[in-house]
Amino acid sequence: MAETLPGLGLSVAIELDRPRTLRLNARALYHTELELRRIYGEKKISLNSLLLRGDLGFVDLYVLLWQGLRHEDPALTLEHVLEMADLVAAGRVAGLLREALAQALGPAEPPDAAPAGESNHQDPLG
């Protein structure tokens, strides 16, 4: 399902109104944080903190989806993404975002290394 596109980062296929490609590169993550700050009216929103706490709500998920799709269509609006998302179960969207985030962020490096055979990794989306 995921593929490497030379020079473009990693992508995840998603079927919405048509086949689309979700790409959570640095630009998408940066613009997600900026948009969440605007929506919540807070000076600082850390997507990384939200992910580590597993504290992502629907607003966060759909802004992330929107920003991850804009590489294909920069004129895409959040409203349009919400309409498209109605065609897919929220759990499916969260699963695809989880896959794209895992690719974008790479393996987690926890502050305390887990003993051999154990994992400290927690899935931020549930």
N, C-alpha and C positions, 0 to 999 in steps of 0.2 A: 504494500500500500504506500509506503513512504519511499521517496527516491531522492538521490542527490542530483542537484542541478548545478553544473560547474559555474562557480562565481556567484550563484544566486542563493545559496543556503539550502536548507532542507525543507521539504514540502510534504503535506498530507492531503490526499484527495478527499473531497467532501461533496456530496450530492445535495444541492439545495434546489434552487429554481432551475439549475443546470449543473453539470459537473464543474466544480471550482477547485482551486488549490489554496489551501491554508498554509501561510508561511509566517512563522513568528520569528522574524529576524530582529536585529537591533532596532531598526526603524519602527517596526510594529510595536515592540515592547515599549520603546520611548514614547510613542504617540498614545499608547494605551494609558501610561501613567499620566501624561498631560491631560487627556480627556477625563480620566477619573478624578483628577484634581479639580477640573472645571465643574464636573457634575456634583461632586460632594462639597465643593466650596472650601476645601482645605488646602493649605499651602503645600503640604507634603503628603503624598500618597506613595507608598512603596509597594509596588507589585510583588517584589521579592518577599517582603514581610507578609503580605496577604497569602502568598503561595506557601510559605513555610508554616504559617499558622493554619492553613487549610480554611481560610476565612473568606473564600470567594463567593459572592452572591450572584444572582442573575444579572444584575447591572454589570458587574465585573466581567462575567463570562461573555456577555454579548458585545461589550466594548472590545474585548480581546479578539473575539471572532471578527468583528468589523475591521479592526486594524490588521488582522492577519489575512484578510481578503483584499485589502486596498492595493496590494502590489499589482493585481490584475486589472483593477478599475479604480483609479484614484478619485473618481467622482462619486463612488459608492457612498451612500449615507447610512447612518445608524438606523434610520427608519426603514430603509430598504432591507437591511440585514435582518431587522426584526420581522419583517414580512416574510422573508425567505426562511427564517428560522422556524416559523410556524409550520413549515412543511416537514420538519424533522423533530423527533423527540429530544427534549432538553438533555436527557442522559446520553444520547448519541453525540450531541454537540460537545458535551463535557468530555466524553471519552476521546474524541478527535482532538480537542484542545489539549488534553492531557498528553496525548501522543506527540503533538507538535511542540509542546513545552519541554517535554523530555528531550527531544531532538535539539531544541534551541538552547537549552540550559546545560545539557550534558549531564554526566553523572554527578550527583550531589557529593560534596566533600564535607561531611559532618565535622563539627569541632572536636568531638571525641570519637576516635576510631572504634568501630564495633569489633568485638572479639571475632576471631576466625569463624566463619559459618553463620554469623548473625548479621543483621542489617539494621542500620539506624534510619534508613530511608522511609519517609512517610509520604504518601501520595497526597499532594496539596488539593486535589479535586475530589478526594473521598476515597 
